[in-house]
């Protein structure tokens, strides 16, 4: 088996730690017990220093031997094909997992991320408030009837959806107890806790060196 390598920044500001999207790939590898290592890309110059691997200058990207994949959703789908812990192997289970992964990215995150950016820019009552509320209400109704999205068990679809929903601003947007219980179930998994702790430790380890470099 070729070695999996997850590429992420060497450092990010404290507020971003625990939310950089290499966490999705770390979490998937921990869940499926796929061995992996983490490699660093300099945060400084990030918009142009790895365009040959990620054309938008973002992280993460994933290496699997000679294969390279950018975008966290694409990387997660690749990992899911390696383990039935992340995606069922029957046709129906695989199709349902795939559709909910796409839904997490296209129907939920596509709304929550721009809403959050507008909110952080001072536009609290922005044009996306109603749209996001509707989407989250629809999801709340569905989650009131099931523990997990697919096949009565945790899959990559839940990993991705929970990671989208666990952002504090999204969690505090309205009272949605079924959604909050769902996020809590997912993030209470030992695989998530380890992946998050490892990511935070990765960035914290760079603090001292970054301080020294900036003082030179």
Residue, then its C-alpha position, 0 to 999 in steps of 0.5 A: x500500500x502506498x503511503x498517504x501524505x496529507x499536506x497542510x500549512x506549517x502554521x495558522x493563526x490561533x483562531x483557525x486551529x481545529x478548523x483547517x480542512x486537513x482535519x477532514x482527511x486526518x479524521x478519515x484516516x483515523x476513523x479507517x485506521x489508514x496510516x498517514x503522515x503530515x507534510x508542511x507548506x509555508x503559511x507565508x507565501x501560501x497564495x503562490x508557493x504550492x500552485x503546482x499541487x493546488x491551483x488555488x493555493x489552498x490546503x489540504x491536498x493529498x498524496x497517495x504514492x504518485x497520485x495527488x488530489x486537491x480539495x478536501x472533499x475529493x481527498x475524502x472521497x478517495x480515502x472512502x474508497x479505501x475503507x468500508x468504514x467510511x463508505x458502504x460497499x453495496x451500491x445503494x450505500x455507496x450512492x447515498x454516502x456520495x450524495x450526502x457528501x455532495x450535499x454537505x459541500x453544495x447544499x450546506x457549506x456553499x451557504x454557511x461559508x459565505x454567510x459567515x464571511x459576510x457576518x465577520x465583515x460586519x453584515x449581520x443581517x446579510x442576504x444569506x440569512x434566510x437561505x441558510x436558515x431554511x437549509x438548516x431547518x430542512x436538515x434539522x427535520x431530517x436529523x430528528x428522524x435518524x442518528x446518521x445520514x446513511x446506512x444506520x451508521x457513521x460514514x464519510x457523509x457524516x464526517x463531512x456534514x458534521x465538520x461543516x456544521x460544527x463551526x461555532x457561528x453555525x451551531x449558534x444560529x437558531x435552536x436546532x437540538x437534533x442538529x446539535x445532538x448530531x454534531x456532538x455524536x460525531x465530534x465525540x468520536x475518538x477519531x475526531x478528538x485525536x485528529x483535532x488534537x493532532x492538528x492543533x499540536x501541529x500548529x502550536x509546535x510552529x509558534x516558537x519557531x515562527x516567533x524566532x524567525x520574525x525576530x531575526 
